[in-house]
Amino acid sequence: MQALGRFSRQITTTGCRKLAAGLAVIALSAPSPSFAESRSYVISLFSQAVYSQEGDCPGGIEPNIDVRFRGILADMGKSPKEIEELMAEFNGGGGPGPVHEILRNRGSPADRRVFVGDNPTQVPDPKIHTVASKLGPGFNLDGKVGADSFEDADTHETGIDNQYFRALGCFVSHRALPPDLPTMWSYAWDATRDRTKAWVITLDGKDLGKDGDVTVTFGRALETPIRTPRGLPQRDQTFRLDTTPRFFNVFKGHTKDGVVSIEPAPFHIVTGGGYLPLEMQLSQTQMRLKPHADGSIEGLLGGYQPWLGIYYMYAGGGYGYESMVGLNLPGIYYALRRLADGEPDPKTGQNMAISAAYRFEALPAIVVKPARTAKAN
């Protein structure tokens, strides 16, 4: 009987613990008492926002790899005969050889080899072609309409700041007309999303179907999303929000005619690296979210981003980004530095941030948030 009593008490204790744990999960996943409705999503696509059109690069689209490398070798003083011999080796493959060492380490001092991507100023500015177009996606970050501003093709807002698009928009790998994605970013997102935790968004408000105030939480989960055979995250997965300060953001927002926007504030998220900056940081961030009939949403995120972080995202791809993707790393460095339009260094006056915009799509999900999170910015 004593043993049976101890067993009975153990069952009761275990049951109470499970019930308490279950109630805790319900409490964490439920909206805050001040909110009557909550909707959550998992990011299924993230890409640089571009709007490429015929004729938007007056200087022409950046030349292909063969043409570019021949030009680089000519600038280095190689004779036509030497260029033909070196490019025959390059186009014939066969692994590392003189041409690869020459191109990879161009600009190096004679006594040592230095990868040009890590030392872009070792060579003169190649002055890559940049976008000159009226239309470009993004936001008016500075409240002005200037000579370098775009007009958003969707909202027709003027004064759009997106110099990141202007800087790289003449590389074939960075060109697309929505809903298509630039090849480079399609590859980067596909290669990155399985090595990092899910990015999630939650909207909290009194009635998300009506105009009014809303709180927008954009952060990283503790779990990696499960993907369907089509490659997209499964709908209605459950994620736990990681509330480490570097991993999530809370914004004051507003809904008007079904579209959610936020008040400008800083944005930051740790990406996991790879083909994205290790930590994405934006200042004066703006965001726009639009619902779809199937319950998913599409969004646009923009702000001023440190351009050196963008550059080293490309330089981190090494010589392969030049020899296979067709980029020009020193050209990207100089273009980003020249077109940077935010956060001037107080000593040098050099702008250390560049206006940028990113588009994303997200599918319905369940996000469990701790009872206490940071206040909206």
ABEGO torsion letter per residue (X at the ends): XAAAAAAAAAAAAAAAAAAAAAAAAAAAABBBAABABBBBBBBABBBBBBBBBBGABAAEBBBBAAAAAAAAAAAAGBBAAAAAAAAAAAAAEGEBBAAAAAAAABGBBAABBBBAAABAAABBBAGBBBBBBABBBEBBAAGBBBAABBBBAAAGBBGBBBAAAAAAAABAAABBBOABBBAAAAAAAAAAAAABBBBBBBBBBABAABBEBBBBBBBBBABBBBBBAAGBBBBGBBBBBBABAAABBBBBBBBBGGBBBBBBBBBBBBAGEEABBABBBBBGBBBBBBBBAAGBBBBBBBEBBBAAAAAAAAAAAEAAAAAAAGBBAAAAAAAAAAABABGBBAAAGBBABBBBBBBBBBBBBBBBBBABBBBBX
